[in-house]
Amino acid sequence: MQFILLSSDLMLMSAAQGAADRHGATLAVIGDAVGVAERCAAEPIELVAIDLRTPGLDLGGVVRQVRNAAPQAVILAGGPHVQRDSLAAAVAAGCDEVVTRGQFEGRLDALVARLATDQ
């Protein structure tokens, strides 16, 4: 199972790599939307996890590109609980799951576990 983390946060990268290692998945950490779209078009990506604090993030554009290139992929977005507008924007953009930063790592691990088992 392959998944992408769109983030520049070193702590999230570490948590995502831990989830990948625990569940036998392959992680690609990508820092920009173009890279995410290219990877989704080239590989069978099952999950795209988006850090809503990623600088310059065009969330609607990323979601559209992922849906076009990898319609099977689950899209998880997470951001600070105090940034309600960005969480609401993620829901409006069509993310499958939107969680707060405090929930992000646990939900990411659970999704990686489930998707890795499904294969």
N, C-alpha and C positions, 0 to 999 in steps of 0.2 A: 504494500500500500504506500502510495506516495502522497505527500501533502506539502503545501506551501505556507510559509509564514511571511506575510508582508509587514515588515517592521524594521526599525533601526534600534530597537531596545535590546541591550545585551542580556538583561534578565529574562525577557520573554524568549529570546533565542535559546538560552540555556534551558528553560523550562520545556520548550518545544523539542529540543534535542533529547532531553530526558524522556519525554513521551515517546519519541521515535525509537529510542533505544529499548525502552521497556516493552514495546509492542511489536518490534520487528518491522518498523516502518522506515521509509526514507524521507528525510526532510530537506527541502530547499528553502533557504532564507533569502528573500529577495527584497530589495529596498525601493523598488519603483513599479508602477503599474504596467509599464511596457514589458518589463521582465516577467511579470506574472502572466500576462496574456501570451507571451511567447512560450513560456514553459507549459501552460495549459494546452496550447495547440500542439506541442511536441510530445507530451507525456500523458499517461492516463492518471491525471490528478483526481483524487477522491475528496480532498478537503482543502479549502483556502481559508486560513485564519488571518484576519485583518486587524492590525493595531490601529485604532482610530486616531491615535496621536502621531501617526506617520507624517512627517513634514510634506506639504504639498499634495496631500491625498485628495484625489478626485474620486470619491467613493462611488458615486453613480456610474462613472466611467469604468471603474474597476469591476463592479458587479456586472455591468453589461458585457464587458469583455470576457469575464469568466463564464457567464451563461452561454455566450456564443461559442467559446472554444471548448468548454468542458461542462455541458449541461448537467451531467451527473454529479458534479462536485457540490458538496455541502459548503456553504459560506458562513463562517462564524466571525462575528465582529465584536470587539471589546474596547471599552474606553472608560475613563474615569466616571464614577457615579455622579460627580458634580457637573459634568458636561452633558446635561440632559438633551440639549439640542443635537449633539453629535450622535447620541444613542438613538434619538428619534429619527434622525436622518438615515441611519443604518437600517432601521425598520422600513422606512419609506423607500429606500433604495432596493429593497428586496432581499436582504440578507436572511438566511434561514434561521439563524439564531443571533441574538444580540444580548450581550451580558456586560456587567461592569468589570472593571479591571480586577477586582477582588475575586470574581468568579471565573475569569478568563482561563487561567492555567488549569483549574480543575475540569472545566468543561472541555478544554482542548484535549486533555488526557483521556477523558471519557469517550470523546468522539474518535480519537485515534484508536483506542482499544476496540470500540465497536466496529469501525470500518476495517480494521486489520483482521478481525475475527470473521467478518462477512466474506472475506476473499477466499 
